[in-house]
């Protein structure tokens, strides 16, 4: 039970990091946002940040994946529907 709680908290923290980093990168661009700035904004240490993400590239990749998730989900929903090709394109 404790392991499930720890996993849940870990997942929540990772989602929080992605969310905050994504907002910061959207406002300033990925190159202008450092791992140190993200850690400070989240009030965590850099080692904690690096526990969740090996490096900034991994974090940027996860932010991007999370950002396109709604489009990807919508596209997958359209593709799986029984519509004509013409309707799917629309």
N, C-alpha and C positions, 0 to 999 in steps of 0.2 A: 504494500500500500504506500509506504514511504517513497519507494522508487517511482511510482506513478506520480505522486505529488511533485517530486523533484523534476521529473521529465516535463510535467505540465508547466512548472515555474520556469524551467529552462526554455521551453518553447515560447512562453509568453515574453521572456526577456529578449529572445532572438527576434520575435516579431516587433517588439518595441524598438530595438536597435534599427531594424530595417525601416520602420516607419519614420523614426526621427532622422536617420541618415538620408532617406529618400526626400524628405521635406527640405533638409539643408541643401542637398544636391540640386533639387529643383529650383531653389532660390538662387544659388550661387554657382552652379555647375560642379560636376564631380571633381575637377582638378583643383578647385578653390577650397574644397573641404578636406581637411586632414583627419586622420584617425584620432588625433589628439583633440581636435575641435568636437568631434562626435562624442568622445568619451566625456569631455567636460560638460557638454550639453545634457548628457544622460546622467551626469554625476556618478560616473563609474571610473575605475582605473583603466588604463590602456591594456594591462594584462587581461582584465575581464573581457574587454572588447576582442582581444586576440584569442581568447578562449572560444568565442563563438565564430570568429572569422579568421582564417589563416593570415589573410592580408587584405589590403584595401580592394584589390581586384575582385576577390571573392565577395566582399560586401557590395561592391558596385554591381556585380553580376546578380546577386540576390535582390537588390533594389530594382534592377531592371526587370527581372522575372516577375516580381510582385507588381510592378507597374503595368506590365502587359497582360497580366492574368485576366482582367475583365474582357479584354479583346479576344484572348485565346479561348476563354470559356464561351463567349458569344459565337465565335467562329465554329467551335466544335459542336455547339448546339444546332447551328444552321446546317452543318454538314450531315449531322445524324438524322435530321428530319427527312421525311419522305416527300420531298419537293422536287419539282423538275429542275434541271440544271439552270434554266433561265431564271426561275424564282430564287434559287440559291444565290445566283450572282447578284440579283437585285438586293 
